[in-house]
Amino acid sequence: MREEQFITAGEAAFKLGISIDTIRRWDKKGLIKSFRDERNDRMFSLEEIKRIQNKTQGDKKSKFKILKNKETSKYTAIELFAGAGGTALGMENAGIQHILLNEYDKHACETLRINKPNWNVVEQDVRELKFFEGQADIVQGGFPCQTFSCAGNKRGFEDIRGTLFFEFARCVKEVRPKIAIGENVKGLLNHDDGQTIKTMVGVLEEIGYRVKYKVLRSQYLDIPQKRERLIIIGVRNDLNISIAFPKEKDYIIPLREALHKCPKSAGQEYPETKKRIMKLISPGGYWRDLPEKLQKEYMGASYFMGGGKTGMARRLSWDEPSLTLTCSPAQKQTERCHPEETRPLSVREYARIQTFPDSWQFSGSVAQQYKQIGNAVPVNLGYYIGDTIIKMLEGEIEEDVVEPVRIQQQLFGFAT
């Protein structure tokens, strides 16, 4: 497998015939990632810059679609913390059959039942569930990240009792699936100075699994969103199965393609005072686009504090993937304003960006619907994870060479 090449902005500009300022602008917008090497030079992935150059200067054909394999595989899965079904639907689209989906939130459970009446949805506290060996080939769970001490008495599995990761690990221990998949926010990589992820890997190893993990970037996996998720994959020790992760594509999907002919739906609205401010922001812009007097008026005390605060008064751009969706599109710190109209993104626009099909309905109030969609794993990301897992189980894929932890930490904004 060819190792990824990291070079300076100047070297990339010379090789590809684009300006250094363009590369730096893409980095600032989050379209590409960079890190500083031992000499404090900012380094970029040459392949990643090529992808953005290809999309912005070359291929203009829309690639937005919800991915689905034609055939169903023989493999089964249990999913914990299923939410509104993003991962489950994506894995089903890849060909994996779910025998059980567990979720505690009543609105999310209703969403699952409305859309997939054939799914076995168990609305119950995961702590009350019983599992048995051989129940499924795969156990998957997007467990909430709770703080727990990994120093303690270093008792491994016993030290994590009381956390929801423990319930995920307990399910894996009891079911003994061929493959275990954990999913979480990228911040877990550096949580508690990296000790939390170290403890989680150690626990899975203790119960008999070989483990690798990697941050996946949605914007390169047929998702019109700059959403990054940490994926942990464990393979049972007695099985000769290569661990691999979805391969990034050489293109991105901008918001314009994703929201083309999006159905109208309910959504939040701005109060008049905020609407007056947001009207002054151009596509891709944020609070610094305002006149200085209005900057101070809108930002208040935050104006004098450090940091870019680039999510505040932020209007999305038609020509880029969306920023990561949150549980509400009109939160002051993480604004998600429509690129053209002066309003927050609607529920159906949220769903499109998360690659849910237009037919997928969400239960509860508008606020509950935003919450379910914002918390979901994008459906297409679930598809790519499922498709890769099937290939792993079929022996059709080679072992991945994952970047060292130091590189992962630097690329995703963490200290080493």
Secondary structure, 3 states (H helix, E strand, C coil): CCCCCEEEHHHHHHHHCCCHHHHHHHHHCCCCCEEECCCCCEEEEHHHHHHHHHHHHCCCCCCCCCCCCCCCCCCEEEEECCCCCHHHHHHHHHCCEEEEEEECCHHHHHHHHHHCCCCCEEECCHHHCCCCCCCCCEEEECCCCCCCCCCCCCCHHHHHCCCHHHHHHHHHHHHCCCEEEEEEEHHHHHHHHHHHHHHHHHHHHHCCEEEEEEEEEHHHCCCCEECEEEEEEEEECCCCCCCCCCCCCCCCCCHHHHCCCCCCCCCCCCCHHHHHHHCCCCCCCCHHHCCHHHHHHHHHHHHHCCCCCCCCCCECCCCCCEECCCCCCCCHHHCCECCCCCCECCHHHHHHHCCCCCCCCCCCCHHHHHHHHHHCCCHHHHHHHHHHHHHHHHCCCCCCCCCCHHHHHHHCCCCC
